[in-house]
Amino acid sequence: MIRRISAALFFSCLFIIVDRLSYIHPFAGLNITPWNPPAALEVLFLFLVGNIWMTWVYFTLGLSDWLVRGTLLLSPTVLLGNAVLVICYASIALCLRCVLGAEAALRDRREMVWLGVVIVCGALFTAMAYVGTHIGLGVLAAQDFLGAVHRFFIGDLLGLMVWLPLFFVARDKRRREQYAHMLRSVLFWSLLAGLVVCMWLIFSLPLADQMKYFFSLFFVLGLVAATYSLPGATLVAALIQVPLVFSTMHAGVLPADLMDMQIVMLTLSLTGLIIGTVVDERLRTEERLRDSLQLVAAGELAGSLAHELHQPMSALSAYAESALMLTERQAQSSDSSDTQLARVLRNIVHETMRATDIVRGLRSYFISGVSTMEDVQVHAWVEECVTRLTERAAQAQVTLVTLYEQRVSGVMVDRIQMSTALGNLIKNAIDASAPGMQVTIRVLDDHHTLTIRVMDQANLLEAEVIDQVFRPFYSDKKEGLGLGLSVSQSLVQNNGGVLRYRAQPDKCFEILLPLGDHLDA
């Protein structure tokens, strides 16, 4: 709670400062300006802490009106106008949480499109509601509606479109490596220096000539976005906007001229976001391709190992069966030690045959992707996987618990492949658990899907780890190869299912298997 209060106080102080700096060419003395970054601050604050803090934002707006514009706190204009703003910005924040989620990392084109749709619709609705309220109060004339809405809309749209993407991209922990690479790059600082020189040359010209050479900023921003994707594009767009506004303000530019410059700035920002998004998608495609090539290499390795191990494992099985037959022939004179020997030999035969089946099945999968589908009894299959790892769990002092809540008895899968995948998940959960913890295997279903959740009580995975955990050769274990989860995911997908990580409501790795048609990932 103390952190929330500290964040709220920081927001209020920052809001008042930014509101004072951006109070440029106001329309009729109201909060209608060609540049309105305070709108982005309000949306960001409500997005992070929730709409329960709307009252605090409302108080901050009233205090800022009094300090910046000298208006009375209890005047109808301030009370009703700020109420409209808070409700509209809270609605924008709520819509962003719904369509982008709590992270809002802008990781693909879909999220960027949704961000643009919410911002454009939200800014337009806010402009119409705010201006309409002041017309209703008699502060503005009805003929001023279109002009005031246009200025308010452009100011909010530019503030939101520049600062929201910058914040969402910068707070994504998975992009830290991108930022570190960018800030260490000599090329980035060279492009930044070129940008500064271009802006100095442009804004030193008369206003009539500035628009002629503004295209050079598009060139620099495009280079940065193409080289450093969204982190570079959002940062440079913000760096361009601030000096642009203040330079035109000090030069005594008319409001209409500033509006034209802001529209060009909006176009510049959108260009950078589009280029950055496309480059981001290309980088992720290259990453997936590298993962696929690594998995192919792992498949070739598995095929070679299967070929080399098949003969000695078959020989081991034959020797064990021979020893078992000799032991059973002496059953008449056997004592308890002979019985134990027979039991051990049977276990050797069983485990050897199981290992042979696993190697043969994996070899077939990696070579041709073949699956031997059969109707597998869910309870017996899960119990077999759990029983196999009971001793490992006991050594780690971890309790294994199984919960069977499914209504179906069987599912069509390749038993060997799915046993390998489920066994890997249970083994990883045991390894991640501290002594005294519990690993729960929960089986449930609906009309179309069988769900198996392997839940443990260890710490949640970090956001940057979630992106890496299914990649081949990624492991945080000292002795790990990093192939368990990537191979398991491939095996589940080969059976028409989905393997994913979930942090809520319980931390788990979840297998979804179709009871009918294949699932969509």
VOGUSE-578972 format. One record per residue (C-alpha): x, y, z. Coordinates in nm, 2 decimals. Layout:
# residues N
<east->X; north->Y; up->Z> .
...
//
This chain:
# residues 521
<east->0.00; north->0.00; up->0.00> .
<east->0.29; north->0.24; up->0.08> .
<east->0.43; north->0.18; up->-0.27> .
<east->0.09; north->0.26; up->-0.42> .
<east->0.06; north->0.59; up->-0.22> .
<east->0.42; north->0.68; up->-0.32> .
<east->0.34; north->0.61; up->-0.68> .
<east->0.02; north->0.82; up->-0.66> .
<east->0.22; north->1.12; up->-0.51> .
<east->0.48; north->1.08; up->-0.78> .
<east->0.21; north->1.08; up->-1.04> .
<east->0.05; north->1.40; up->-0.91> .
<east->0.38; north->1.59; up->-0.90> .
<east->0.48; north->1.47; up->-1.24> .
<east->0.13; north->1.54; up->-1.38> .
<east->0.13; north->1.90; up->-1.26> .
<east->0.48; north->1.96; up->-1.40> .
<east->0.40; north->1.82; up->-1.74> .
<east->0.06; north->2.00; up->-1.75> .
<east->0.24; north->2.33; up->-1.69> .
<east->0.50; north->2.26; up->-1.96> .
<east->0.25; north->2.15; up->-2.22> .
<east->-0.01; north->2.43; up->-2.16> .
<east->0.05; north->2.58; up->-2.50> .
<east->-0.20; north->2.77; up->-2.71> .
<east->-0.50; north->2.68; up->-2.49> .
<east->-0.85; north->2.71; up->-2.65> .
<east->-1.06; north->2.95; up->-2.45> .
<east->-0.84; north->2.91; up->-2.15> .
<east->-0.94; north->2.54; up->-2.11> .
<east->-0.74; north->2.23; up->-2.11> .
<east->-0.77; north->2.21; up->-2.49> .
<east->-0.42; north->2.23; up->-2.65> .
<east->-0.24; north->2.09; up->-2.96> .
<east->-0.02; north->1.88; up->-2.73> .
<east->-0.15; north->1.69; up->-2.43> .
<east->0.10; north->1.44; up->-2.28> .
<east->-0.09; north->1.46; up->-1.94> .
<east->-0.36; north->1.24; up->-2.10> .
<east->-0.10; north->0.97; up->-2.14> .
<east->0.01; north->1.00; up->-1.78> .
<east->-0.35; north->0.96; up->-1.66> .
<east->-0.41; north->0.65; up->-1.88> .
<east->-0.08; north->0.49; up->-1.77> .
<east->-0.15; north->0.56; up->-1.40> .
<east->-0.50; north->0.41; up->-1.41> .
<east->-0.37; north->0.12; up->-1.63> .
<east->-0.11; north->0.03; up->-1.37> .
<east->-0.30; north->0.08; up->-1.04> .
<east->-0.66; north->0.02; up->-1.15> .
<east->-0.96; north->0.24; up->-1.17> .
<east->-1.00; north->0.23; up->-0.80> .
<east->-0.77; north->0.54; up->-0.80> .
<east->-1.00; north->0.75; up->-1.02> .
<east->-1.08; north->0.97; up->-0.72> .
<east->-0.71; north->1.05; up->-0.68> .
<east->-0.67; north->1.14; up->-1.05> .
<east->-0.98; north->1.36; up->-1.02> .
<east->-0.82; north->1.54; up->-0.73> .
<east->-0.49; north->1.58; up->-0.91> .
<east->-0.67; north->1.73; up->-1.22> .
<east->-0.85; north->1.99; up->-1.00> .
<east->-0.52; north->2.08; up->-0.82> .
<east->-0.34; north->2.12; up->-1.15> .
<east->-0.62; north->2.34; up->-1.29> .
<east->-0.58; north->2.56; up->-0.99> .
<east->-0.20; north->2.58; up->-1.00> .
<east->-0.16; north->2.60; up->-1.38> .
<east->-0.47; north->2.77; up->-1.51> .
<east->-0.58; north->2.96; up->-1.20> .
<east->-0.93; north->2.82; up->-1.20> .
<east->-1.15; north->2.77; up->-0.89> .
<east->-1.16; north->2.42; up->-0.76> .
<east->-1.53; north->2.42; up->-0.70> .
<east->-1.64; north->2.58; up->-1.03> .
<east->-1.88; north->2.38; up->-1.25> .
<east->-1.63; north->2.39; up->-1.53> .
<east->-1.36; north->2.22; up->-1.33> .
<east->-1.59; north->1.98; up->-1.14> .
<east->-1.79; north->1.85; up->-1.45> .
<east->-1.51; north->1.88; up->-1.70> .
<east->-1.26; north->1.69; up->-1.50> .
<east->-1.52; north->1.42; up->-1.41> .
<east->-1.57; north->1.37; up->-1.79> .
<east->-1.19; north->1.35; up->-1.84> .
<east->-1.14; north->1.10; up->-1.56> .
<east->-1.42; north->0.87; up->-1.67> .
<east->-1.30; north->0.88; up->-2.04> .
<east->-0.94; north->0.81; up->-1.95> .
<east->-1.03; north->0.54; up->-1.71> .
<east->-1.24; north->0.38; up->-1.99> .
<east->-0.94; north->0.39; up->-2.22> .
<east->-0.72; north->0.23; up->-1.95> .
<east->-0.98; north->-0.04; up->-1.89> .
<east->-1.01; north->-0.12; up->-2.27> .
<east->-0.63; north->-0.14; up->-2.29> .
<east->-0.62; north->-0.39; up->-2.01> .
<east->-0.89; north->-0.60; up->-2.17> .
<east->-0.74; north->-0.62; up->-2.52> .
<east->-0.37; north->-0.61; up->-2.43> .
<east->-0.36; north->-0.78; up->-2.09> .
<east->-0.18; north->-0.66; up->-1.78> .
<east->0.16; north->-0.68; up->-1.96> .
<east->0.07; north->-0.48; up->-2.27> .
<east->0.41; north->-0.56; up->-2.42> .
<east->0.32; north->-0.49; up->-2.78> .
<east->0.48; north->-0.81; up->-2.90> .
<east->0.30; north->-0.84; up->-3.23> .
<east->0.10; north->-0.66; up->-3.50> .
<east->-0.24; north->-0.75; up->-3.35> .
<east->-0.16; north->-0.58; up->-3.02> .
<east->-0.03; north->-0.27; up->-3.20> .
<east->-0.35; north->-0.25; up->-3.40> .
<east->-0.56; north->-0.28; up->-3.09> .
<east->-0.36; north->-0.01; up->-2.92> .
<east->-0.42; north->0.22; up->-3.22> .
<east->-0.79; north->0.14; up->-3.23> .
<east->-0.84; north->0.21; up->-2.86> .
<east->-0.63; north->0.53; up->-2.86> .
<east->-0.81; north->0.68; up->-3.17> .
<east->-1.16; north->0.59; up->-3.05> .
<east->-1.09; north->0.69; up->-2.69> .
<east->-0.93; north->1.02; up->-2.79> .
<east->-1.22; north->1.11; up->-3.03> .
<east->-1.49; north->1.02; up->-2.77> .
<east->-1.30; north->1.21; up->-2.50> .
<east->-1.27; north->1.52; up->-2.72> .
<east->-1.64; north->1.52; up->-2.81> .
<east->-1.75; north->1.46; up->-2.45> .
<east->-1.53; north->1.72; up->-2.30> .
<east->-1.61; north->1.99; up->-2.56> .
<east->-1.98; north->1.90; up->-2.55> .
<east->-1.98; north->1.94; up->-2.17> .
<east->-1.84; north->2.29; up->-2.19> .
<east->-2.08; north->2.39; up->-2.46> .
<east->-2.36; north->2.27; up->-2.24> .
<east->-2.22; north->2.48; up->-1.95> .
<east->-2.21; north->2.79; up->-2.18> .
<east->-1.83; north->2.82; up->-2.17> .
<east->-1.80; north->2.75; up->-2.54> .
<east->-2.02; north->2.85; up->-2.83> .
<east->-2.19; north->2.58; up->-3.04> .
<east->-2.00; north->2.70; up->-3.35> .
<east->-1.67; north->2.63; up->-3.17> .
<east->-1.75; north->2.25; up->-3.14> .
<east->-1.56; north->2.13; up->-3.45> .
<east->-1.25; north->2.35; up->-3.40> .
<east->-1.23; north->2.26; up->-3.03> .
<east->-1.28; north->1.89; up->-3.09> .
<east->-1.02; north->1.89; up->-3.36> .
<east->-0.75; north->2.05; up->-3.14> .
<east->-0.84; north->1.84; up->-2.84> .
<east->-0.84; north->1.52; up->-3.05> .
<east->-0.50; north->1.59; up->-3.21> .
<east->-0.35; north->1.69; up->-2.87> .
<east->-0.47; north->1.37; up->-2.70> .
<east->-0.40; north->1.14; up->-2.99> .
<east->-0.04; north->1.26; up->-3.03> .
<east->0.03; north->1.24; up->-2.65> .
<east->-0.12; north->0.89; up->-2.62> .
<east->0.03; north->0.76; up->-2.95> .
<east->0.38; north->0.87; up->-2.86> .
<east->0.41; north->0.81; up->-2.48> .
<east->0.20; north->0.49; up->-2.44> .
<east->0.40; north->0.27; up->-2.68> .
<east->0.72; north->0.41; up->-2.53> .
<east->0.62; north->0.31; up->-2.18> .
<east->0.47; north->-0.03; up->-2.27> .
<east->0.78; north->-0.13; up->-2.47> .
<east->1.02; north->0.00; up->-2.20> .
<east->0.85; north->-0.18; up->-1.91> .
<east->0.87; north->-0.52; up->-2.09> .
<east->1.15; north->-0.71; up->-1.91> .
<east->1.20; north->-0.93; up->-2.21> .
<east->1.33; north->-0.63; up->-2.41> .
<east->1.61; north->-0.54; up->-2.17> .
<east->1.87; north->-0.71; up->-2.39> .
<east->1.74; north->-0.51; up->-2.69> .
<east->1.78; north->-0.19; up->-2.49> .
<east->2.12; north->-0.28; up->-2.37> .
<east->2.24; north->-0.37; up->-2.72> .
<east->2.09; north->-0.04; up->-2.85> .
<east->2.25; north->0.18; up->-2.59> .
<east->2.59; north->0.01; up->-2.63> .
<east->2.58; north->0.05; up->-3.00> .
<east->2.80; north->0.32; up->-3.16> .
<east->2.56; north->0.32; up->-3.46> .
<east->2.27; north->0.42; up->-3.24> .
<east->2.45; north->0.72; up->-3.09> .
<east->2.57; north->0.82; up->-3.44> .
<east->2.21; north->0.81; up->-3.57> .
<east->2.10; north->1.01; up->-3.26> .
<east->2.36; north->1.27; up->-3.33> .
<east->2.25; north->1.29; up->-3.69> .
<east->1.89; north->1.34; up->-3.57> .
<east->2.00; north->1.63; up->-3.34> .
<east->2.18; north->1.79; up->-3.63> .
<east->1.88; north->1.75; up->-3.86> .
<east->1.64; north->1.90; up->-3.60> .
<east->1.88; north->2.19; up->-3.54> .
<east->1.90; north->2.27; up->-3.91> .
<east->1.53; north->2.24; up->-3.96> .
<east->1.42; north->2.45; up->-3.67> .
<east->1.67; north->2.72; up->-3.75> .
<east->1.49; north->2.78; up->-4.08> .
<east->1.19; north->3.01; up->-4.12> .
<east->0.86; north->2.84; up->-4.05> .
<east->0.76; north->2.85; up->-4.42> .
<east->1.07; north->2.64; up->-4.50> .
<east->1.06; north->2.40; up->-4.21> .
<east->0.79; north->2.17; up->-4.35> .
<east->1.00; north->2.13; up->-4.67> .
<east->1.28; north->1.96; up->-4.49> .
<east->1.09; north->1.77; up->-4.22> .
<east->1.11; north->1.46; up->-4.44> .
<east->1.47; north->1.41; up->-4.32> .
<east->1.34; north->1.31; up->-3.98> .
<east->1.14; north->1.03; up->-4.14> .
<east->1.47; north->0.90; up->-4.28> .
<east->1.65; north->0.90; up->-3.95> .
<east->1.35; north->0.75; up->-3.76> .
<east->1.31; north->0.48; up->-4.03> .
<east->1.68; north->0.38; up->-3.99> .
<east->1.65; north->0.36; up->-3.61> .
<east->1.33; north->0.16; up->-3.63> .
<east->1.47; north->-0.08; up->-3.89> .
<east->1.79; north->-0.13; up->-3.69> .
<east->1.65; north->-0.14; up->-3.33> .
<east->1.28; north->-0.22; up->-3.39> .
<east->1.02; north->-0.09; up->-3.14> .
<east->1.26; north->0.02; up->-2.86> .
<east->1.45; north->0.25; up->-3.10> .
<east->1.13; north->0.37; up->-3.28> .
<east->0.94; north->0.47; up->-2.97> .
<east->1.24; north->0.63; up->-2.80> .
<east->1.33; north->0.84; up->-3.11> .
<east->0.97; north->0.95; up->-3.17> .
<east->0.95; north->1.08; up->-2.81> .
<east->1.29; north->1.26; up->-2.85> .
<east->1.16; north->1.43; up->-3.17> .
<east->0.83; north->1.55; up->-3.02> .
<east->0.96; north->1.74; up->-2.72> .
<east->1.20; north->1.98; up->-2.89> .
<east->0.95; north->2.02; up->-3.18> .
<east->0.68; north->2.15; up->-2.95> .
<east->0.90; north->2.38; up->-2.75> .
<east->1.09; north->2.52; up->-3.04> .
<east->0.77; north->2.61; up->-3.22> .
<east->0.64; north->2.76; up->-2.89> .
<east->0.94; north->2.99; up->-2.84> .
<east->0.93; north->3.10; up->-3.21> .
<east->0.58; north->3.24; up->-3.17> .
<east->0.42; north->3.00; up->-3.40> .
<east->0.04; north->3.04; up->-3.45> .
<east->-0.18; north->2.76; up->-3.32> .
<east->-0.28; north->2.66; up->-3.67> .
<east->0.08; north->2.62; up->-3.77> .
<east->0.15; north->2.41; up->-3.46> .
<east->-0.14; north->2.19; up->-3.54> .
<east->0.00; north->2.12; up->-3.88> .
<east->0.34; north->2.03; up->-3.73> .
<east->0.17; north->1.80; up->-3.48> .
<east->-0.02; north->1.62; up->-3.76> .
<east->0.32; north->1.57; up->-3.93> .
<east->0.46; north->1.45; up->-3.60> .
<east->0.17; north->1.20; up->-3.56> .
<east->0.25; north->1.06; up->-3.91> .
<east->0.61; north->1.03; up->-3.81> .
<east->0.53; north->0.84; up->-3.50> .
<east->0.30; north->0.60; up->-3.68> .
<east->0.56; north->0.54; up->-3.94> .
<east->0.81; north->0.45; up->-3.67> .
<east->0.57; north->0.22; up->-3.50> .
<east->0.48; north->0.03; up->-3.82> .
<east->0.84; north->-0.02; up->-3.92> .
<east->0.94; north->-0.12; up->-3.56> .
<east->0.65; north->-0.37; up->-3.54> .
<east->0.75; north->-0.53; up->-3.88> .
<east->1.11; north->-0.56; up->-3.77> .
<east->1.01; north->-0.71; up->-3.44> .
<east->0.80; north->-0.98; up->-3.62> .
<east->1.10; north->-1.05; up->-3.85> .
<east->1.33; north->-1.09; up->-3.55> .
<east->1.09; north->-1.33; up->-3.38> .
<east->1.05; north->-1.53; up->-3.70> .
<east->1.43; north->-1.56; up->-3.73> .
<east->1.44; north->-1.67; up->-3.36> .
<east->1.17; north->-1.94; up->-3.42> .
<east->1.37; north->-2.06; up->-3.73> .
<east->1.69; north->-2.09; up->-3.52> .
<east->1.49; north->-2.29; up->-3.26> .
<east->1.36; north->-2.52; up->-3.54> .
<east->1.71; north->-2.58; up->-3.67> .
<east->1.83; north->-2.66; up->-3.32> .
<east->1.54; north->-2.90; up->-3.27> .
<east->1.63; north->-3.06; up->-3.60> .
<east->1.99; north->-3.10; up->-3.48> .
<east->1.85; north->-3.25; up->-3.16> .
<east->1.64; north->-3.49; up->-3.37> .
<east->1.94; north->-3.60; up->-3.56> .
<east->2.13; north->-3.65; up->-3.24> .
<east->1.84; north->-3.85; up->-3.10> .
<east->1.83; north->-4.06; up->-3.41> .
<east->2.20; north->-4.14; up->-3.39> .
<east->2.18; north->-4.23; up->-3.03> .
<east->1.88; north->-4.45; up->-3.09> .
<east->2.06; north->-4.63; up->-3.36> .
<east->2.37; north->-4.68; up->-3.15> .
<east->2.18; north->-4.78; up->-2.83> .
<east->1.93; north->-5.02; up->-2.99> .
<east->2.16; north->-5.32; up->-3.02> .
<east->2.32; north->-5.30; up->-2.67> .
<east->1.98; north->-5.25; up->-2.51> .
<east->1.84; north->-5.55; up->-2.70> .
<east->2.13; north->-5.76; up->-2.58> .
<east->2.08; north->-5.64; up->-2.22> .
<east->1.72; north->-5.75; up->-2.24> .
<east->1.81; north->-6.09; up->-2.38> .
<east->2.07; north->-6.15; up->-2.11> .
<east->1.82; north->-6.05; up->-1.84> .
<east->1.55; north->-6.28; up->-1.98> .
<east->1.80; north->-6.57; up->-1.99> .
<east->1.90; north->-6.50; up->-1.63> .
<east->1.53; north->-6.49; up->-1.53> .
<east->1.46; north->-6.83; up->-1.70> .
<east->1.76; north->-6.99; up->-1.52> .
<east->1.64; north->-6.85; up->-1.19> .
<east->1.28; north->-6.98; up->-1.24> .
<east->1.42; north->-7.33; up->-1.32> .
<east->1.57; north->-7.34; up->-0.98> .
<east->1.25; north->-7.23; up->-0.81> .
<east->1.21; north->-7.56; up->-0.63> .
<east->1.52; north->-7.49; up->-0.42> .
<east->1.49; north->-7.12; up->-0.41> .
<east->1.49; north->-6.92; up->-0.09> .
<east->1.39; north->-6.56; up->-0.03> .
<east->1.71; north->-6.42; up->-0.19> .
<east->1.63; north->-6.62; up->-0.51> .
<east->1.28; north->-6.47; up->-0.51> .
<east->1.42; north->-6.12; up->-0.47> .
<east->1.67; north->-6.19; up->-0.75> .
<east->1.38; north->-6.30; up->-0.98> .
<east->1.19; north->-5.98; up->-0.90> .
<east->1.50; north->-5.77; up->-0.97> .
<east->1.55; north->-5.94; up->-1.30> .
<east->1.19; north->-5.89; up->-1.40> .
<east->1.23; north->-5.52; up->-1.33> .
<east->1.55; north->-5.52; up->-1.54> .
<east->1.35; north->-5.68; up->-1.83> .
<east->1.06; north->-5.44; up->-1.79> .
<east->1.27; north->-5.13; up->-1.77> .
<east->1.49; north->-5.24; up->-2.06> .
<east->1.19; north->-5.31; up->-2.28> .
<east->1.04; north->-4.97; up->-2.18> .
<east->1.36; north->-4.79; up->-2.27> .
<east->1.38; north->-4.98; up->-2.60> .
<east->1.02; north->-4.87; up->-2.68> .
<east->1.10; north->-4.51; up->-2.59> .
<east->1.41; north->-4.50; up->-2.80> .
<east->1.23; north->-4.66; up->-3.09> .
<east->0.93; north->-4.42; up->-3.06> .
<east->1.15; north->-4.11; up->-3.04> .
<east->1.36; north->-4.22; up->-3.33> .
<east->1.05; north->-4.27; up->-3.54> .
<east->0.91; north->-3.93; up->-3.43> .
<east->1.23; north->-3.74; up->-3.51> .
<east->1.28; north->-3.91; up->-3.84> .
<east->0.93; north->-3.90; up->-3.98> .
<east->0.70; north->-3.75; up->-3.72> .
<east->0.51; north->-4.08; up->-3.69> .
<east->0.27; north->-4.13; up->-3.40> .
<east->0.11; north->-4.46; up->-3.31> .
<east->-0.23; north->-4.35; up->-3.19> .
<east->-0.42; north->-4.57; up->-2.95> .
<east->-0.70; north->-4.55; up->-2.70> .
<east->-0.51; north->-4.50; up->-2.37> .
<east->-0.68; north->-4.53; up->-2.03> .
<east->-0.61; north->-4.19; up->-1.87> .
<east->-0.60; north->-4.31; up->-1.51> .
<east->-0.36; north->-4.60; up->-1.58> .
<east->-0.14; north->-4.38; up->-1.80> .
<east->-0.10; north->-4.10; up->-1.55> .
<east->-0.05; north->-4.34; up->-1.26> .
<east->0.23; north->-4.52; up->-1.45> .
<east->0.41; north->-4.19; up->-1.51> .
<east->0.37; north->-4.09; up->-1.14> .
<east->0.48; north->-4.43; up->-1.01> .
<east->0.79; north->-4.42; up->-1.22> .
<east->0.90; north->-4.10; up->-1.04> .
<east->0.78; north->-4.18; up->-0.69> .
<east->1.13; north->-4.28; up->-0.58> .
<east->1.28; north->-3.96; up->-0.73> .
<east->1.02; north->-3.75; up->-0.54> .
<east->1.09; north->-3.94; up->-0.21> .
<east->1.47; north->-3.87; up->-0.25> .
<east->1.39; north->-3.50; up->-0.30> .
<east->1.14; north->-3.51; up->0.00> .
<east->0.86; north->-3.39; up->-0.24> .
<east->0.51; north->-3.52; up->-0.21> .
<east->0.33; north->-3.63; up->-0.53> .
<east->-0.05; north->-3.59; up->-0.53> .
<east->-0.29; north->-3.69; up->-0.81> .
<east->-0.64; north->-3.55; up->-0.86> .
<east->-0.87; north->-3.72; up->-1.11> .
<east->-1.16; north->-3.51; up->-1.20> .
<east->-1.22; north->-3.62; up->-1.56> .
<east->-1.53; north->-3.78; up->-1.68> .
<east->-1.38; north->-3.96; up->-1.98> .
<east->-1.18; north->-4.28; up->-1.93> .
<east->-0.97; north->-4.28; up->-2.25> .
<east->-0.80; north->-4.05; up->-2.49> .
<east->-0.64; north->-4.12; up->-2.84> .
<east->-0.27; north->-4.05; up->-2.81> .
<east->0.07; north->-4.21; up->-2.87> .
<east->0.13; north->-4.36; up->-2.53> .
<east->0.51; north->-4.36; up->-2.55> .
<east->0.53; north->-4.00; up->-2.67> .
<east->0.28; north->-3.86; up->-2.42> .
<east->0.44; north->-4.06; up->-2.13> .
<east->0.77; north->-3.91; up->-2.22> .
<east->0.62; north->-3.56; up->-2.22> .
<east->0.42; north->-3.60; up->-1.90> .
<east->0.72; north->-3.76; up->-1.73> .
<east->0.94; north->-3.47; up->-1.82> .
<east->0.69; north->-3.22; up->-1.67> .
<east->0.66; north->-3.42; up->-1.34> .
<east->1.04; north->-3.46; up->-1.32> .
<east->1.09; north->-3.08; up->-1.38> .
<east->0.83; north->-3.00; up->-1.11> .
<east->1.01; north->-3.23; up->-0.86> .
<east->1.35; north->-3.08; up->-0.94> .
<east->1.21; north->-2.72; up->-0.90> .
<east->1.05; north->-2.80; up->-0.56> .
<east->1.23; north->-2.76; up->-0.23> .
<east->1.20; north->-3.03; up->0.04> .
<east->0.86; north->-3.04; up->0.20> .
<east->0.68; north->-2.90; up->-0.11> .
<east->0.40; north->-3.07; up->-0.30> .
<east->0.37; north->-3.15; up->-0.67> .
<east->0.01; north->-3.20; up->-0.78> .
<east->-0.10; north->-3.37; up->-1.11> .
<east->-0.46; north->-3.27; up->-1.18> .
<east->-0.66; north->-3.43; up->-1.46> .
<east->-0.99; north->-3.28; up->-1.57> .
<east->-1.19; north->-3.24; up->-1.89> .
<east->-1.47; north->-3.05; up->-2.07> .
<east->-1.67; north->-3.17; up->-2.37> .
<east->-1.38; north->-3.12; up->-2.61> .
<east->-1.05; north->-3.12; up->-2.41> .
<east->-0.86; north->-3.34; up->-2.17> .
<east->-0.65; north->-3.12; up->-1.94> .
<east->-0.35; north->-3.24; up->-1.74> .
<east->-0.19; north->-2.98; up->-1.50> .
<east->0.14; north->-3.04; up->-1.33> .
<east->0.14; north->-2.79; up->-1.05> .
<east->0.43; north->-2.72; up->-0.81> .
<east->0.48; north->-2.47; up->-0.52> .
<east->0.81; north->-2.32; up->-0.64> .
<east->0.86; north->-1.96; up->-0.75> .
<east->0.68; north->-1.83; up->-1.05> .
<east->0.88; north->-1.80; up->-1.37> .
<east->1.00; north->-1.45; up->-1.47> .
<east->0.85; north->-1.30; up->-1.79> .
<east->1.18; north->-1.33; up->-1.98> .
<east->1.22; north->-1.69; up->-1.87> .
<east->0.87; north->-1.78; up->-2.00> .
<east->0.97; north->-1.68; up->-2.35> .
<east->1.28; north->-1.89; up->-2.33> .
<east->1.17; north->-2.20; up->-2.14> .
<east->1.04; north->-2.39; up->-2.45> .
<east->1.35; north->-2.31; up->-2.66> .
<east->1.59; north->-2.60; up->-2.74> .
<east->1.90; north->-2.61; up->-2.52> .
<east->1.77; north->-2.35; up->-2.27> .
<east->1.81; north->-2.47; up->-1.91> .
<east->1.87; north->-2.32; up->-1.57> .
<east->2.00; north->-2.65; up->-1.44> .
<east->2.37; north->-2.70; up->-1.40> .
<east->2.36; north->-3.04; up->-1.56> .
<east->2.06; north->-2.99; up->-1.79> .
<east->2.07; north->-3.01; up->-2.17> .
<east->1.77; north->-2.79; up->-2.21> .
<east->1.58; north->-3.03; up->-2.44> .
<east->1.31; north->-3.17; up->-2.20> .
<east->1.05; north->-2.90; up->-2.24> .
<east->1.12; north->-2.83; up->-2.61> .
<east->1.09; north->-3.20; up->-2.70> .
<east->0.78; north->-3.24; up->-2.47> .
<east->0.61; north->-2.95; up->-2.65> .
<east->0.69; north->-3.11; up->-2.99> .
<east->0.56; north->-3.44; up->-2.87> .
<east->0.23; north->-3.29; up->-2.74> .
<east->0.18; north->-3.10; up->-3.06> .
<east->0.25; north->-3.41; up->-3.26> .
<east->-0.05; north->-3.56; up->-3.08> .
<east->-0.27; north->-3.27; up->-3.17> .
<east->-0.24; north->-3.10; up->-2.83> .
<east->-0.10; north->-2.79; up->-2.66> .
<east->0.16; north->-2.76; up->-2.39> .
<east->0.18; north->-2.42; up->-2.22> .
<east->0.29; north->-2.25; up->-1.90> .
<east->0.03; north->-2.08; up->-1.67> .
<east->0.10; north->-1.86; up->-1.37> .
<east->-0.27; north->-1.81; up->-1.26> .
<east->-0.47; north->-1.93; up->-1.08> .
<east->-0.19; north->-2.18; up->-1.00> .
<east->0.16; north->-2.22; up->-1.13> .
<east->0.16; north->-2.51; up->-1.36> .
<east->0.26; north->-2.66; up->-1.70> .
<east->-0.06; north->-2.76; up->-1.87> .
<east->-0.12; north->-3.03; up->-2.14> .
<east->-0.44; north->-2.99; up->-2.34> .
<east->-0.54; north->-3.29; up->-2.55> .
<east->-0.83; north->-3.30; up->-2.79> .
<east->-1.11; north->-3.54; up->-2.73> .
<east->-1.23; north->-3.47; up->-3.08> .
<east->-1.06; north->-3.25; up->-3.34> .
<east->-0.72; north->-3.10; up->-3.29> .
<east->-0.68; north->-2.79; up->-3.07> .
<east->-0.57; north->-2.45; up->-3.18> .
<east->-0.26; north->-2.33; up->-3.00> .
//
